[in-house]
Amino acid sequence: MKKSKKIKLFIGISYLILVSIFLFLFFSKFSLQEISSYNFIKNNRTYFIELKNSNLFLLIIIFLTLSILWVFPFLGFGSPVALVGGFIFGKWIGTLVVVLGLSIGATFLYIFGNYFLKDVIREKFLFKYKNLDIKFKKSEFNYLLIYRFIGGIPWQLSCLLPAIFNVKVRNFFFATLIGIIPQIFLAVSIGSGLENIIEQNLKTPSIVEIIMSPEIYIPLILFFILLLITIFIRKIFYR
């Protein structure tokens, strides 16, 4: 128990230090007023478009690296990365880069949890998710794929829970890579739609104008349909 407490304390302190350094560096360059202004977003859109046209490969590598770091060690979740990825790269390239980045980051987080936090995770969550142990033993990859697709568990915890069941790293990575594609594609599509709206509007569009744009409301409708499907499957899967 003393060892697990020391590990949790070390992780907590390291996380706070990393987040503090990031926030200090970010806000030393940009103010809160700047990043919340429409002109800031529009001007940086132009910058990223120019960078994408001049050196797409470099931008992909940078974004991929930041996406991985966002998940591990910063313990971020996927939606912000998907929206930004769609905004910068568009639907198709954005989906590819975001899914790959999140999958690699999630795998690093799983490996870390499997080596350093397995006892803590088993102690806290094994009883609650014991029924999944039987399912994973039957067909590890297939059930892990369903597990990643339906979600229903906070992203960070969903990356750590499979450590209870000794899931193979290879299966975890590929199940994550495939399983998160539908929801990430829809989120990326919304980000891409926002980019197109900003391109077409010199002034800040209203919330109603944004929502009523087909590039936004179609992915939103599909997202809610997907959500209903996953909720239905989730009730069966976690039963």
Backbone as JSON, one array per atom type, in Angstrom:
{
  "sequence": "MKKSKKIKLFIGISYLILVSIFLFLFFSKFSLQEISSYNFIKNNRTYFIELKNSNLFLLIIIFLTLSILWVFPFLGFGSPVALVGGFIFGKWIGTLVVVLGLSIGATFLYIFGNYFLKDVIREKFLFKYKNLDIKFKKSEFNYLLIYRFIGGIPWQLSCLLPAIFNVKVRNFFFATLIGIIPQIFLAVSIGSGLENIIEQNLKTPSIVEIIMSPEIYIPLILFFILLLITIFIRKIFYR",
  "N": [[0.83, -1.21, 0.0], [1.99, 1.23, 0.78], [3.81, 1.57, -1.26], [2.12, 1.88, -3.51], [0.86, 4.26, -2.8], [3.01, 6.02, -2.9], [3.61, 5.91, -5.6], [1.25, 6.98, -6.72], [1.38, 9.54, -5.59], [3.73, 10.49, -6.77], [2.97, 10.46, -9.49], [0.85, 12.3, -9.42], [2.15, 14.69, -8.61], [4.04, 14.97, -10.68], [2.32, 15.27, -12.85], [1.0, 17.69, -12.22], [3.18, 19.43, -12.31], [3.97, 19.27, -15.03], [1.61, 20.2, -16.31], [1.5, 22.78, -15.23], [3.85, 23.93, -16.25], [3.27, 23.85, -18.99], [0.97, 25.53, -19.11], [2.07, 27.93, -18.18], [3.99, 28.52, -20.18], [2.3, 28.73, -22.38], [0.44, 30.81, -21.73], [2.2, 32.86, -21.35], [2.72, 33.67, -23.82], [0.24, 34.03, -25.1], [-2.74, 35.81, -24.27], [-5.75, 35.29, -22.28], [-7.88, 36.68, -23.29], [-7.1, 37.05, -25.92], [-7.04, 34.43, -27.08], [-9.68, 33.76, -26.97], [-10.92, 35.34, -28.79], [-12.55, 36.04, -31.93], [-11.03, 36.95, -34.1], [-8.47, 36.05, -33.45], [-8.76, 33.26, -33.74], [-9.46, 33.14, -36.46], [-7.21, 34.32, -37.71], [-5.18, 32.55, -36.96], [-6.13, 30.31, -38.18], [-5.58, 30.94, -40.84], [-2.8, 30.91, -40.68], [-2.26, 28.18, -40.1], [-3.33, 27.0, -42.39], [-1.59, 27.96, -44.36], [0.79, 26.82, -43.43], [0.1, 24.14, -43.66], [-0.18, 23.89, -46.43], [2.43, 24.4, -47.24], [4.1, 22.65, -45.82], [2.95, 19.92, -45.17], [3.57, 17.38, -44.11], [5.34, 17.9, -41.95], [3.63, 19.35, -40.26], [1.75, 17.39, -39.67], [3.33, 15.55, -38.22], [4.03, 17.12, -35.99], [1.49, 17.66, -34.89], [0.63, 15.06, -34.4], [2.48, 14.22, -32.48], [1.88, 16.02, -30.38], [-0.73, 15.21, -29.89], [-0.37, 12.65, -28.87], [1.06, 13.26, -26.53], [-0.92, 14.71, -25.28], [-2.7, 12.79, -24.41], [-1.04, 11.05, -22.97], [1.61, 12.26, -21.19], [-0.41, 14.01, -20.21], [-3.02, 13.28, -19.75], [-5.35, 13.92, -21.16], [-8.56, 14.03, -22.93], [-10.34, 12.8, -25.87], [-12.04, 14.54, -27.47], [-11.37, 17.45, -27.75], [-8.96, 17.26, -29.21], [-9.85, 16.02, -31.53], [-11.62, 17.93, -32.62], [-9.86, 20.09, -33.1], [-8.1, 18.81, -34.83], [-9.79, 18.29, -37.03], [-10.37, 20.91, -37.72], [-7.88, 21.86, -38.6], [-6.87, 19.95, -40.49], [-9.0, 18.94, -41.95], [-11.67, 16.57, -42.77], [-10.81, 13.89, -43.57], [-7.91, 13.47, -43.55], [-7.6, 14.55, -41.04], [-9.09, 12.78, -39.39], [-7.55, 10.43, -39.67], [-5.03, 11.21, -38.57], [-5.74, 12.05, -35.96], [-6.97, 9.74, -34.84], [-4.81, 7.95, -34.93], [-2.93, 9.3, -33.29], [-4.31, 9.46, -30.79], [-4.65, 6.76, -30.29], [-2.02, 5.77, -30.03], [-1.17, 7.33, -27.84], [-3.03, 6.43, -25.9], [-2.26, 3.78, -25.73], [0.33, 4.0, -24.67], [-0.4, 5.02, -22.18], [-1.85, 2.85, -21.21], [0.19, 0.88, -21.07], [1.85, 2.06, -19.16], [0.08, 2.09, -16.95], [-0.34, -0.65, -16.69], [2.11, -1.58, -15.84], [2.78, -0.08, -13.56], [0.5, 0.57, -12.07], [-1.22, -1.55, -11.78], [-1.97, -3.13, -9.5], [-3.28, -1.24, -7.93], [-5.4, -0.52, -9.61], [-6.74, -2.98, -9.89], [-7.54, -3.38, -7.25], [-9.34, -1.28, -6.88], [-11.25, -1.49, -8.96], [-11.78, -4.1, -9.88], [-13.86, -5.7, -8.76], [-16.15, -4.32, -9.59], [-16.06, -4.51, -12.38], [-15.84, -7.19, -12.89], [-17.29, -8.99, -14.42], [-16.5, -8.44, -16.99], [-14.07, -9.66, -17.2], [-14.47, -12.37, -17.78], [-15.55, -12.15, -20.34], [-13.45, -10.99, -21.8], [-11.59, -13.03, -21.67], [-12.78, -14.94, -23.27], [-12.76, -13.9, -25.92], [-10.45, -11.89, -26.54], [-9.63, -9.69, -28.28], [-11.97, -9.09, -29.81], [-13.93, -8.43, -27.85], [-12.61, -6.35, -26.64], [-12.56, -4.55, -28.71], [-15.31, -3.93, -28.96], [-15.62, -2.8, -26.45], [-14.03, -0.47, -26.69], [-15.43, 0.83, -28.66], [-18.06, 1.36, -27.64], [-17.63, 2.87, -25.35], [-18.53, 4.93, -22.58], [-17.16, 5.03, -20.26], [-14.96, 7.18, -18.51], [-12.36, 8.55, -20.55], [-9.59, 8.36, -19.74], [-9.68, 6.46, -17.67], [-10.74, 4.32, -19.09], [-8.59, 3.59, -20.6], [-6.93, 2.49, -18.74], [-8.27, 0.44, -17.36], [-8.22, -2.1, -18.83], [-5.86, -3.21, -17.91], [-6.46, -4.76, -15.76], [-7.28, -7.14, -16.85], [-5.13, -8.2, -18.11], [-4.62, -7.58, -20.83], [-3.27, -7.94, -24.08], [-0.75, -5.82, -25.43], [-0.64, -5.33, -28.18], [-3.24, -6.07, -29.04], [-4.71, -4.21, -27.59], [-3.89, -1.77, -28.75], [-4.68, -1.99, -31.53], [-7.41, -2.53, -31.29], [-8.27, -0.19, -30.09], [-7.53, 1.62, -32.07], [-9.26, 0.93, -34.19], [-11.77, 0.89, -32.94], [-12.39, 3.5, -32.03], [-12.82, 5.0, -34.26], [-15.48, 5.71, -35.45], [-16.76, 7.68, -33.64], [-14.71, 9.56, -33.47], [-14.4, 10.37, -36.12], [-16.83, 11.73, -36.55], [-16.6, 13.83, -34.7], [-14.31, 15.09, -35.7], [-15.35, 15.88, -38.14], [-17.13, 17.87, -37.35], [-15.28, 19.76, -36.4], [-13.99, 20.32, -38.83], [-16.14, 21.42, -40.2], [-16.53, 23.77, -38.72], [-14.22, 25.14, -39.4], [-14.69, 25.68, -42.11], [-16.91, 27.35, -41.89], [-15.8, 29.58, -40.58], [-14.05, 30.37, -42.56], [-15.83, 31.38, -44.43], [-17.02, 33.54, -43.22], [-16.52, 36.85, -42.34], [-17.15, 38.24, -40.05], [-17.97, 37.41, -36.63], [-19.88, 34.53, -36.53], [-23.25, 33.78, -35.44], [-24.39, 31.57, -32.78], [-26.64, 30.16, -33.6], [-26.43, 30.32, -36.4], [-24.14, 28.81, -36.76], [-24.91, 26.27, -35.79], [-27.03, 25.68, -37.51], [-25.79, 25.26, -39.88], [-25.24, 22.89, -42.48], [-22.83, 21.49, -42.38], [-22.35, 21.27, -39.75], [-24.75, 20.51, -38.32], [-25.44, 18.05, -39.46], [-23.26, 16.16, -38.84], [-23.65, 16.37, -36.06], [-26.24, 15.32, -35.64], [-25.81, 12.7, -36.53], [-23.92, 11.99, -34.66], [-25.43, 11.95, -32.28], [-27.18, 9.88, -32.89], [-25.36, 7.78, -33.05], [-24.56, 7.83, -30.4], [-26.9, 6.99, -29.08], [-27.05, 4.39, -30.07], [-24.7, 3.27, -29.0], [-25.27, 3.49, -26.27], [-27.36, 1.66, -26.01], [-26.05, -0.75, -26.73], [-24.15, -0.72, -24.74], [-25.58, -1.25, -22.39], [-26.1, -3.93, -22.67], [-23.52, -5.0, -22.9], [-22.13, -4.31, -20.5], [-23.66, -5.6, -18.66]],
  "CA": [[0.0, 0.0, 0.0], [2.87, 2.39, 0.82], [4.38, 1.71, -2.59], [1.1, 2.43, -4.4], [0.66, 5.66, -2.43], [4.16, 6.77, -3.4], [3.46, 5.99, -7.06], [0.17, 7.94, -6.99], [1.89, 10.86, -5.24], [4.69, 10.86, -7.81], [2.21, 10.75, -10.71], [0.11, 13.54, -9.21], [3.09, 15.83, -8.61], [4.59, 15.1, -12.05], [1.25, 15.79, -13.71], [0.81, 19.11, -11.89], [4.36, 20.17, -12.8], [3.89, 19.33, -16.49], [0.5, 21.08, -16.67], [1.88, 24.14, -14.85], [4.85, 24.41, -17.22], [2.57, 24.09, -20.25], [0.12, 26.71, -18.98], [2.95, 29.1, -18.06], [4.56, 28.81, -21.5], [1.22, 29.12, -23.29], [-0.14, 32.11, -21.39], [3.23, 33.89, -21.47], [2.69, 34.1, -25.22], [-1.12, 34.46, -25.44], [-3.64, 36.14, -23.16], [-7.04, 34.62, -22.35], [-8.72, 37.5, -24.17], [-6.69, 36.81, -27.31], [-7.4, 33.1, -27.59], [-11.14, 33.65, -27.04], [-11.44, 36.27, -29.79], [-12.79, 35.46, -33.26], [-9.9, 37.31, -34.96], [-7.36, 35.15, -33.11], [-9.03, 31.97, -34.37], [-9.43, 33.31, -37.91], [-5.83, 34.57, -38.13], [-4.4, 31.31, -36.8], [-6.59, 29.42, -39.23], [-4.78, 31.28, -42.03], [-1.42, 30.44, -40.44], [-2.22, 26.72, -40.25], [-3.57, 26.67, -43.8], [-0.33, 28.22, -45.07], [1.74, 25.8, -43.0], [-0.34, 22.87, -44.23], [0.13, 23.91, -47.86], [3.88, 24.44, -47.47], [4.78, 21.49, -45.23], [1.9, 19.1, -44.56], [4.17, 16.27, -43.35], [5.85, 18.44, -40.69], [2.49, 19.7, -39.42], [1.17, 16.12, -39.2], [4.24, 15.01, -37.2], [3.89, 17.96, -34.8], [0.16, 17.44, -34.32], [0.61, 13.67, -33.91], [3.26, 14.21, -31.23], [1.1, 16.73, -29.36], [-1.9, 14.38, -29.56], [0.13, 11.58, -28.0], [1.37, 13.87, -25.23], [-2.18, 15.15, -24.68], [-3.26, 11.61, -23.73], [-0.04, 10.62, -21.98], [1.22, 12.18, -19.77], [-1.32, 15.05, -19.76], [-4.3, 12.65, -19.4], [-6.47, 14.58, -21.83], [-9.51, 13.17, -23.62], [-10.23, 12.89, -27.32], [-12.86, 15.52, -28.2], [-10.65, 18.66, -28.18], [-7.99, 16.91, -30.25], [-10.61, 15.73, -32.75], [-12.12, 19.2, -33.16], [-8.71, 20.84, -33.63], [-7.61, 18.05, -35.98], [-10.69, 18.56, -38.15], [-10.21, 22.33, -38.06], [-6.61, 22.07, -39.3], [-6.58, 19.02, -41.58], [-10.18, 18.48, -42.67], [-12.28, 15.33, -42.28], [-10.16, 12.61, -43.84], [-6.57, 13.46, -42.95], [-7.79, 14.81, -39.61], [-9.49, 11.53, -38.73], [-6.4, 9.52, -39.66], [-4.0, 11.69, -37.64], [-6.28, 12.06, -34.6], [-7.15, 8.35, -34.39], [-3.48, 7.38, -34.7], [-2.34, 9.95, -32.12], [-5.01, 9.05, -29.58], [-4.41, 5.33, -30.07], [-0.66, 5.62, -29.51], [-1.16, 7.88, -26.49], [-3.78, 5.53, -25.04], [-1.44, 2.57, -25.54], [1.38, 4.37, -23.7], [-1.05, 5.13, -20.87], [-2.16, 1.47, -20.79], [1.45, 0.23, -20.7], [2.25, 2.65, -17.88], [-0.82, 1.59, -15.92], [-0.16, -2.09, -16.55], [3.36, -1.85, -15.14], [2.93, 0.64, -12.3], [-0.75, 0.8, -11.33], [-2.11, -2.71, -11.9], [-2.5, -3.52, -8.19], [-4.22, -0.2, -7.51], [-6.57, -0.63, -10.48], [-7.46, -4.2, -9.52], [-8.14, -3.17, -5.94], [-10.43, -0.3, -6.96], [-12.25, -1.69, -10.01], [-11.98, -5.49, -10.29], [-15.18, -6.19, -8.35], [-17.17, -3.65, -10.39], [-15.99, -4.92, -13.78], [-15.42, -8.58, -12.91], [-17.98, -9.7, -15.51], [-15.75, -8.25, -18.24], [-12.93, -10.58, -17.19], [-14.91, -13.58, -18.48], [-15.72, -11.81, -21.75], [-12.13, -10.78, -22.42], [-10.93, -14.33, -21.79], [-13.4, -15.65, -24.39], [-12.24, -13.37, -27.18], [-9.87, -10.64, -26.05], [-9.65, -8.59, -29.25], [-13.34, -8.74, -30.19], [-14.6, -7.74, -26.76], [-11.9, -5.09, -26.44], [-13.02, -3.68, -29.8], [-16.63, -3.45, -28.54], [-15.37, -1.96, -25.28], [-13.54, 0.84, -27.14], [-16.46, 1.46, -29.5], [-19.22, 1.84, -26.9], [-17.24, 3.87, -24.36], [-19.32, 4.94, -21.37], [-16.23, 5.17, -19.15], [-14.03, 8.27, -18.81], [-11.29, 8.12, -21.46], [-8.37, 7.98, -19.04], [-9.94, 5.2, -16.96], [-10.94, 3.26, -20.08], [-7.26, 3.16, -21.06], [-6.25, 1.79, -17.65], [-9.02, -0.73, -16.9], [-7.8, -3.39, -19.4], [-4.74, -3.77, -17.17], [-7.03, -5.77, -14.86], [-7.51, -8.39, -17.59], [-3.86, -8.58, -18.77], [-4.81, -7.48, -22.27], [-2.04, -7.78, -24.85], [-0.55, -4.45, -25.92], [-0.99, -5.31, -29.6], [-4.7, -6.07, -29.13], [-5.21, -2.93, -27.07], [-3.63, -0.71, -29.74], [-5.48, -2.13, -32.75], [-8.83, -2.4, -30.92], [-8.48, 1.24, -29.9], [-7.39, 2.26, -33.39], [-10.47, 0.68, -34.98], [-12.98, 1.13, -32.17], [-12.72, 4.91, -31.82], [-12.97, 5.7, -35.55], [-16.77, 6.36, -35.72], [-16.99, 8.91, -32.89], [-13.67, 10.54, -33.81], [-14.72, 10.9, -37.44], [-17.91, 12.7, -36.42], [-16.06, 15.01, -34.01], [-13.43, 15.74, -36.66], [-16.23, 16.5, -39.14], [-17.61, 19.12, -36.75], [-14.15, 20.68, -36.44], [-13.81, 20.72, -40.23], [-17.25, 22.31, -40.52], [-16.25, 25.07, -38.1], [-13.18, 25.8, -40.22], [-15.34, 26.18, -43.33], [-17.76, 28.48, -41.5], [-14.91, 30.71, -40.32], [-13.53, 30.81, -43.86], [-16.88, 32.07, -45.17], [-17.57, 34.66, -42.45], [-15.55, 37.82, -41.85], [-17.55, 38.57, -38.69], [-18.29, 36.26, -35.8], [-21.23, 34.0, -36.76], [-24.0, 33.47, -34.22], [-24.51, 30.15, -32.45], [-27.71, 29.61, -34.44], [-25.86, 30.17, -37.75], [-23.19, 27.69, -36.72], [-25.64, 25.0, -35.62], [-27.89, 25.44, -38.66], [-24.98, 24.9, -41.05], [-25.25, 21.44, -42.71], [-21.53, 20.91, -42.01], [-22.35, 21.08, -38.3], [-25.89, 19.78, -37.76], [-25.46, 16.65, -39.93], [-22.44, 15.36, -37.94], [-24.23, 16.35, -34.72], [-27.34, 14.35, -35.65], [-25.2, 11.36, -36.61], [-23.26, 11.74, -33.38], [-26.46, 11.57, -31.29], [-27.65, 8.54, -33.28], [-24.3, 6.87, -32.6], [-24.62, 7.81, -28.94], [-28.03, 6.13, -28.69], [-26.67, 3.0, -30.38], [-23.69, 2.82, -28.01], [-25.94, 3.34, -24.97], [-28.1, 0.39, -26.08], [-25.06, -1.85, -26.69], [-23.47, -0.62, -23.45], [-26.4, -1.9, -21.37], [-25.91, -5.37, -22.83], [-22.11, -5.35, -22.72], [-21.72, -4.18, -19.11], [-24.62, -6.3, -17.8]],
  "C": [[0.86, 1.26, 0.0], [3.47, 2.65, -0.55], [3.38, 2.34, -3.54], [0.83, 3.9, -4.1], [1.79, 6.53, -2.96], [4.07, 6.96, -4.92], [2.4, 7.02, -7.41], [0.62, 9.36, -6.69], [2.85, 11.38, -6.3], [3.99, 11.25, -9.1], [1.48, 12.08, -10.58], [1.01, 14.76, -9.27], [3.66, 16.07, -10.0], [3.57, 15.71, -12.99], [1.04, 17.28, -13.48], [1.97, 19.96, -12.41], [4.28, 20.35, -14.31], [2.79, 20.29, -16.95], [0.85, 22.54, -16.37], [2.88, 24.73, -15.83], [4.18, 24.75, -18.54], [1.74, 25.37, -20.19], [0.95, 27.99, -18.89], [3.49, 29.51, -19.42], [3.49, 29.32, -22.46], [0.73, 30.53, -23.01], [0.91, 33.22, -21.31], [3.29, 34.43, -22.89], [1.32, 34.64, -25.62], [-1.92, 34.77, -24.18], [-4.96, 35.4, -23.36], [-7.98, 35.36, -23.28], [-8.4, 37.25, -25.63], [-7.24, 35.49, -27.84], [-8.91, 32.91, -27.68], [-11.75, 34.57, -28.09], [-11.57, 35.59, -31.16], [-11.62, 35.75, -34.2], [-8.69, 36.41, -34.71], [-7.53, 33.81, -33.82], [-8.9, 32.07, -35.89], [-8.0, 33.5, -38.42], [-4.98, 33.31, -38.02], [-4.86, 30.25, -37.77], [-5.77, 29.66, -40.49], [-3.35, 30.77, -41.89], [-1.31, 28.93, -40.65], [-2.47, 26.28, -41.69], [-2.29, 26.86, -44.61], [0.71, 27.17, -44.72], [1.39, 24.44, -43.6], [0.01, 22.79, -45.71], [1.62, 23.83, -48.14], [4.59, 23.2, -46.93], [3.78, 20.65, -44.44], [2.5, 18.02, -43.65], [4.67, 16.75, -41.99], [4.71, 18.75, -39.74], [1.83, 18.44, -38.86], [2.01, 15.54, -38.06], [4.09, 15.8, -35.9], [2.56, 17.68, -34.11], [0.05, 16.03, -33.72], [1.33, 13.58, -32.57], [2.48, 14.87, -30.1], [-0.13, 15.93, -28.94], [-1.51, 13.25, -28.61], [0.39, 12.11, -26.6], [0.1, 14.32, -24.51], [-2.81, 14.0, -23.88], [-2.32, 11.13, -22.63], [1.24, 11.43, -22.17], [0.15, 13.16, -19.32], [-2.72, 14.55, -19.43], [-5.51, 13.38, -19.97], [-7.38, 13.58, -22.51], [-9.6, 13.58, -25.09], [-10.93, 14.03, -28.03], [-12.11, 16.78, -28.63], [-9.67, 18.39, -29.31], [-8.7, 16.68, -31.58], [-11.11, 17.01, -33.41], [-10.99, 20.01, -33.8], [-8.16, 20.15, -34.87], [-8.47, 18.28, -37.22], [-10.55, 19.98, -38.65], [-8.97, 22.55, -38.92], [-6.51, 21.23, -40.57], [-7.8, 18.65, -42.43], [-10.6, 17.1, -42.19], [-11.38, 14.11, -42.4], [-8.77, 12.51, -43.23], [-6.68, 13.67, -41.45], [-8.17, 13.55, -38.85], [-8.31, 10.57, -38.6], [-5.38, 9.92, -38.6], [-4.5, 11.62, -36.2], [-6.42, 10.64, -34.05], [-5.8, 7.72, -34.08], [-2.85, 7.97, -33.44], [-2.98, 9.5, -30.82], [-4.75, 7.58, -29.26], [-3.01, 5.08, -29.5], [-0.58, 6.14, -28.08], [-1.88, 6.98, -25.49], [-2.99, 4.26, -24.73], [-0.3, 2.83, -24.56], [0.8, 4.45, -22.29], [-1.38, 3.74, -20.33], [-0.9, 0.74, -20.31], [1.93, 0.75, -19.35], [1.4, 2.1, -16.74], [-0.62, 0.11, -15.64], [1.09, -2.42, -15.73], [3.38, -1.25, -13.73], [1.66, 0.73, -11.46], [-1.68, -0.41, -11.31], [-2.76, -3.09, -10.56], [-3.55, -2.53, -7.71], [-5.52, -0.31, -8.29], [-7.41, -1.85, -10.11], [-8.19, -4.02, -8.19], [-9.39, -2.29, -6.03], [-11.58, -0.75, -7.87], [-12.54, -3.15, -10.37], [-13.38, -5.99, -9.95], [-16.27, -5.61, -9.25], [-17.23, -4.17, -11.81], [-15.56, -6.39, -13.92], [-16.06, -9.37, -14.05], [-17.25, -9.54, -16.84], [-14.57, -9.21, -18.34], [-13.26, -11.84, -17.97], [-15.01, -13.33, -19.98], [-14.37, -11.66, -22.45], [-11.39, -12.11, -22.59], [-11.5, -15.14, -22.95], [-12.81, -15.21, -25.72], [-11.71, -11.95, -26.91], [-10.03, -9.49, -27.03], [-11.08, -8.14, -29.57], [-14.06, -7.96, -29.09], [-13.92, -6.41, -26.45], [-12.32, -4.07, -27.5], [-14.4, -3.09, -29.46], [-16.5, -2.47, -27.39], [-14.92, -0.55, -25.69], [-14.61, 1.58, -27.94], [-17.57, 2.08, -28.66], [-18.87, 2.87, -25.84], [-18.07, 3.76, -23.09], [-18.49, 5.05, -20.1], [-15.31, 6.34, -19.48], [-12.79, 7.77, -19.55], [-10.06, 7.61, -20.73], [-8.54, 6.63, -18.33], [-10.12, 4.05, -17.94], [-9.62, 2.75, -20.64], [-6.55, 2.32, -20.0], [-6.94, 0.5, -17.24], [-8.56, -2.06, -17.52], [-6.59, -4.01, -18.72], [-5.21, -4.85, -16.2], [-7.04, -7.14, -15.54], [-6.27, -8.85, -18.36], [-3.99, -8.6, -20.29], [-3.46, -7.28, -22.97], [-1.96, -6.36, -25.43], [-0.98, -4.33, -27.38], [-2.51, -5.25, -29.78], [-5.3, -4.75, -28.65], [-5.06, -1.83, -28.12], [-4.57, -0.81, -30.93], [-6.99, -2.04, -32.46], [-9.18, -0.93, -30.69], [-8.49, 1.96, -31.24], [-8.66, 2.12, -34.22], [-11.73, 1.15, -34.24], [-13.38, 2.59, -32.02], [-12.97, 5.67, -33.12], [-14.33, 6.38, -35.72], [-16.96, 7.68, -34.98], [-15.95, 9.99, -33.2], [-13.95, 11.16, -35.17], [-15.81, 11.97, -37.35], [-17.44, 13.98, -35.73], [-15.14, 15.8, -34.93], [-14.25, 16.47, -37.73], [-16.79, 17.82, -38.63], [-16.5, 20.17, -36.76], [-13.88, 21.2, -37.84], [-14.9, 21.68, -40.67], [-17.06, 23.7, -39.94], [-15.21, 25.85, -38.9], [-13.79, 26.4, -41.48], [-16.24, 27.38, -43.03], [-16.92, 29.73, -41.26], [-14.34, 31.26, -41.63], [-14.56, 31.69, -44.59], [-17.43, 33.31, -44.47], [-16.45, 35.58, -41.95], [-15.85, 38.21, -40.4], [-17.94, 37.29, -37.94], [-19.72, 35.77, -36.07], [-21.92, 33.69, -35.43], [-24.04, 31.95, -34.0], [-25.54, 29.47, -33.35], [-27.19, 29.37, -35.86], [-24.92, 28.99, -37.82], [-23.93, 26.36, -36.69], [-26.47, 24.66, -36.85], [-27.11, 25.16, -39.94], [-24.99, 23.39, -41.24], [-23.95, 20.75, -42.3], [-21.43, 20.66, -40.51], [-23.5, 20.2, -37.86], [-25.96, 18.33, -38.26], [-24.55, 15.77, -39.07], [-23.01, 15.28, -36.52], [-25.38, 15.34, -34.62], [-26.8, 12.93, -35.67], [-24.52, 10.99, -35.3], [-24.27, 11.29, -32.33], [-27.06, 10.2, -31.62], [-26.64, 7.48, -32.81], [-24.31, 6.73, -31.09], [-25.74, 6.9, -28.45], [-27.71, 4.66, -28.94], [-25.7, 2.46, -29.34], [-24.3, 2.64, -26.63], [-26.7, 2.02, -24.91], [-27.14, -0.8, -25.96], [-24.39, -1.9, -25.33], [-24.24, -1.36, -22.36], [-26.26, -3.42, -21.43], [-24.51, -5.79, -22.45], [-21.7, -5.34, -21.25], [-22.65, -4.9, -18.13], [-23.97, -7.47, -17.11]]
}
